[in-house]
Amino acid sequence: MTEVERNVDIKLKMLIQACKETGNFKKITVTGFILLSNKIQEIALKLGMRPRNEAKDELLFDYMNMVNELFKKNLKVQIFNPDIFESVKKIELLFLRNRGDLPKTYTRELIRIYYLLRKLEIPNLYKSATGEGYFEDSNLHMLNFLSPNTRRNKSKHLSKFQPLILQKVKEQERALQNSLNNK
């Protein structure tokens, strides 16, 4: 766990406690939804996808579906679990309809999904494809997307998901090179 994630956890616990004391859970719901939205966008950006178009009111679950469809089509890999996708869809539609007010069970589910997605180790395909250190060299850490200790933590906690995606990308590169060489 990075220092930024620890700070988010501490602030989230404090906010949950304050919401319990006041009985107003709207702030924790809105905060949880923002955290979830940022996490999903971070995953997509690291996979080389475009940012979510919030100006055109692109829904979070539509964005997740687009990421899933693209990776299913090209690499035969599903990024977001169908259960998570369905939960996000249900929560987001209810969130928008009720303008941020969700029952406690949905708020708990929202926070649970955020923590599930936080456990994913996603390879930075943008860096692999361009050779640029986009995330490491940019100021995105100021937006709490990544922590300054990301490079150290990645080597310690490699997931099974990361090598699979990298392998699929390399297979696609080889197939493309072979098809270009045969022309």
C-alpha positions as CSV (number, residue, x, y, z in Angstrom):
1,M,0.0,0.0,0.0
2,T,1.4,3.4,-1.0
3,E,1.5,6.4,1.2
4,V,-1.2,8.1,-0.9
5,E,-3.5,5.1,-0.5
6,R,-2.8,5.1,3.3
7,N,-3.8,8.8,3.4
8,V,-6.9,8.2,1.4
9,D,-7.8,5.3,3.8
10,I,-7.3,7.5,6.8
11,K,-9.4,10.4,5.4
12,L,-12.1,8.0,4.3
13,K,-12.3,6.5,7.8
14,M,-12.6,9.9,9.3
15,L,-15.3,10.8,6.8
16,I,-17.2,7.6,7.5
17,Q,-17.0,8.4,11.2
18,A,-18.3,11.9,10.7
19,C,-21.1,10.6,8.5
20,K,-22.1,8.1,11.2
21,E,-22.2,10.8,13.8
22,T,-24.3,13.2,11.7
23,G,-26.4,10.5,9.9
24,N,-25.7,12.2,6.6
25,F,-24.1,9.7,4.2
26,K,-24.3,11.8,1.0
27,K,-20.7,13.0,1.4
28,I,-19.3,9.5,1.7
29,T,-21.3,8.4,-1.3
30,V,-20.1,11.3,-3.4
31,T,-16.5,10.8,-2.2
32,G,-16.7,7.1,-2.9
33,F,-18.1,7.6,-6.4
34,I,-15.3,10.1,-7.2
35,L,-12.7,7.6,-5.9
36,L,-14.2,4.8,-8.0
37,S,-14.3,7.0,-11.1
38,N,-10.7,8.1,-10.7
39,K,-9.6,4.5,-10.1
40,I,-11.4,3.2,-13.3
41,Q,-10.0,6.1,-15.3
42,E,-6.5,5.4,-13.9
43,I,-6.7,1.8,-15.0
44,A,-7.9,2.8,-18.5
45,L,-5.1,5.4,-18.9
46,K,-2.5,2.9,-17.9
47,L,-3.8,0.5,-20.5
48,G,-3.4,3.2,-23.2
49,M,-7.0,4.2,-23.5
50,R,-8.5,7.7,-23.8
51,P,-9.7,9.6,-20.7
52,R,-13.4,9.4,-19.9
53,N,-15.3,12.2,-21.6
54,E,-17.2,13.7,-18.7
55,A,-18.0,16.9,-20.7
56,K,-20.3,14.7,-22.9
57,D,-21.7,13.0,-19.8
58,E,-20.1,9.6,-20.6
59,L,-21.3,7.3,-17.9
60,L,-18.8,5.3,-15.9
61,F,-20.2,1.9,-16.8
62,D,-20.3,2.8,-20.5
63,Y,-16.6,3.7,-20.2
64,M,-15.9,0.5,-18.4
65,N,-17.8,-1.4,-21.1
66,M,-15.8,0.3,-23.9
67,V,-12.5,-0.7,-22.2
68,N,-13.7,-4.3,-21.8
69,E,-14.9,-4.5,-25.4
70,L,-11.7,-3.2,-26.8
71,F,-9.5,-5.5,-24.8
72,K,-11.8,-8.5,-25.4
73,K,-11.7,-7.8,-29.2
74,N,-8.0,-7.2,-29.5
75,L,-6.4,-9.3,-26.7
76,K,-9.1,-11.7,-25.6
77,V,-8.7,-10.3,-22.0
78,Q,-11.5,-9.0,-19.8
79,I,-10.4,-6.1,-17.7
80,F,-13.4,-5.6,-15.5
81,N,-15.3,-8.5,-14.0
82,P,-19.0,-8.7,-15.1
83,D,-20.2,-8.7,-11.5
84,I,-18.2,-5.4,-10.8
85,F,-19.5,-4.0,-14.1
86,E,-23.2,-4.7,-13.2
87,S,-22.7,-3.4,-9.7
88,V,-21.2,-0.1,-11.0
89,K,-24.0,0.2,-13.5
90,K,-26.7,-0.3,-10.9
91,I,-25.0,2.1,-8.4
92,E,-24.3,4.8,-11.0
93,L,-27.8,4.9,-12.3
94,L,-29.2,5.0,-8.8
95,F,-26.6,7.7,-7.8
96,L,-27.6,9.9,-10.8
97,R,-31.3,9.4,-10.2
98,N,-31.1,10.3,-6.5
99,R,-28.5,13.0,-7.0
100,G,-25.9,11.4,-4.7
101,D,-28.2,9.9,-2.1
102,L,-27.8,6.1,-1.9
103,P,-28.9,3.6,0.6
104,K,-26.2,2.4,3.0
105,T,-26.0,-1.0,1.3
106,Y,-25.1,0.6,-2.1
107,T,-22.6,3.0,-0.5
108,R,-20.9,-0.1,1.1
109,E,-20.9,-1.8,-2.3
110,L,-19.4,1.3,-3.9
111,I,-16.5,1.4,-1.4
112,R,-16.0,-2.4,-1.7
113,I,-15.7,-2.1,-5.5
114,Y,-13.2,0.7,-5.1
115,Y,-11.0,-1.4,-2.8
116,L,-11.3,-4.4,-5.2
117,L,-10.1,-2.3,-8.1
118,R,-7.4,-0.8,-6.1
119,K,-5.9,-4.3,-5.6
120,L,-5.4,-4.7,-9.4
121,E,-1.8,-4.3,-10.7
122,I,-2.2,-2.9,-14.2
123,P,0.9,-2.7,-16.4
124,N,1.6,0.8,-17.8
125,L,1.0,-0.1,-21.5
126,Y,1.3,3.6,-22.5
127,K,4.9,3.6,-21.4
128,S,5.6,0.3,-23.1
129,A,4.1,1.4,-26.4
130,T,5.7,4.9,-26.6
131,G,8.8,4.4,-24.5
132,E,7.8,7.4,-22.5
133,G,7.4,7.5,-18.7
134,Y,4.1,9.3,-19.0
135,F,2.9,8.6,-15.5
136,E,6.2,8.6,-13.7
137,D,7.3,11.9,-15.3
138,S,4.0,13.8,-15.2
139,N,2.3,15.7,-12.4
140,L,-0.5,13.1,-12.1
141,H,0.7,12.1,-8.7
142,M,-0.6,15.5,-7.6
143,L,-4.1,14.3,-8.5
144,N,-3.7,11.2,-6.4
145,F,-3.6,8.9,-9.4
146,L,-0.3,7.4,-8.5
147,S,2.0,7.7,-5.5
148,P,5.7,8.7,-5.7
149,N,6.6,5.1,-4.5
150,T,4.8,3.3,-7.4
151,R,8.0,2.0,-8.9
152,R,9.2,0.4,-5.7
153,N,5.8,-1.1,-4.9
154,K,5.3,-2.6,-8.4
155,S,8.4,-4.8,-8.1
156,K,7.2,-6.1,-4.7
157,H,3.6,-6.9,-5.5
158,L,3.2,-8.3,-9.1
159,S,-0.2,-9.7,-9.8
160,K,-1.0,-12.5,-12.2
161,F,-3.0,-10.0,-14.3
162,Q,-0.1,-7.9,-15.3
163,P,2.0,-10.6,-17.0
164,L,-1.1,-11.9,-18.9
165,I,-1.8,-8.5,-20.4
166,L,1.9,-8.0,-21.3
167,Q,2.1,-11.4,-22.9
168,K,-1.1,-10.7,-25.0
169,V,0.4,-7.4,-26.1
170,K,3.6,-9.0,-27.2
171,E,1.8,-11.7,-29.1
172,Q,-0.2,-9.1,-30.9
173,E,3.0,-7.2,-31.7
174,R,4.7,-10.4,-33.1
175,A,1.6,-11.2,-35.2
176,L,1.6,-7.6,-36.6
177,Q,5.3,-7.8,-37.3
178,N,5.0,-11.1,-39.1
179,S,2.1,-9.9,-41.2
180,L,4.1,-6.8,-42.2
181,N,7.2,-8.9,-43.0
182,N,5.1,-11.2,-45.3
183,K,3.8,-8.3,-47.4
